[in-house]
Amino acid sequence: MRVNKLFKYDGLQQPDTIAAYLEAVRDGFASGEITLTQGEDVLTLAPKGVVAVTVEGKLKGEDRKLKLTFRWKEREQECNGPLLITARDDGDA
């Protein structure tokens, strides 16, 4: 069953609070579960397999921007074993 849900937060935080958020994200990747909560709004993500990472930094006048994006597919079951492709050896005839 596919569910669509968006969790979005915009706000101002001190750098030490942001560092704590980044540590929680790190720990979530390590444990396999990241939960985002604001009031009654809760979104739990379970990163598995290969994760695509995008890092963007931008300077524009006095503004600075750092954007981190992580993308992955959540699947109920893992893919079948690795693909194996072989060629017939001339000695197999």
N, C-alpha and C positions, 0 to 999 in steps of 0.2 A: 504494500500500500504506500503510495507516494503522498507526502504531505508537504504543502507549501506554507512557510511561515517566515516572517521577517522580524528580526530583532534589531533595533537601531537605537543607539545612544549618541547624543551630541551634548557636550558639556565642557566645562573648564575644570581641570584637576592640577594639583601640584605634581612636579616631577617625581617625588618619592611615591605618590599614589599610583602614577602611571607605571613606575618600576614594579610595584607590587602586582598590578594587573598583568604585566608581561611575565612575571614569575609564575602567576597562576596559569597563564596560557601555556608556558613551558611545561609546567607540571601536568596540565591537562593532556598535552600531546604525549607525555611520557606514560601517563596512566590510561590513556585511551578514552577520556571523557572530559569535555569542556562544557561548563554550564554558565550561561549568561542570565543574570537576574536583575530586574529593576521593578520594584513593587510587585504586582501580580504577574508581570510579564516574565516568563521563563522559557529559555530555549537551551536544550541539551544537544550537543554535537558529539559524535563518536568518530574521531579521525582514525581511519584504517588504511593500510596499504600505502601507496605512493601519494605524496601530497605535493601539489604544484605551489611554488612560492614566488610571489612577485614583490619586489621592493622598489619603491619610488621615492626619490627625494627631490624637493623643488625649492628654489630661491626665487622670489618675485618681490622686488622692492624690499620692504621691511618684513614681509611675510615669509615664513618658513613652513614647509610641509614635509612630513614623513608618512608614507602610506605602506602598510604591510598587508598583503592579501595571501590567504591560504585557501586552496581549493582541493577537494577530493570527492570521490564518489562513495556513498555509503551503500553497501550491499548487504543483503541478508546472509548470503553465503559467499564464500571465497571462490575465486575462479578455479577451474580444474587445474591439475598439475601443469608444469611448464610444457610448452610446445617443443616437440622433438621432431626435426626433419632430417632425414638421412638420404644419401644417394646410394644407389646400388654400386657395390664394389665389383670391378671386373672379375675378381676372384670368386664371386658368388654364383657364377653361371653353372 
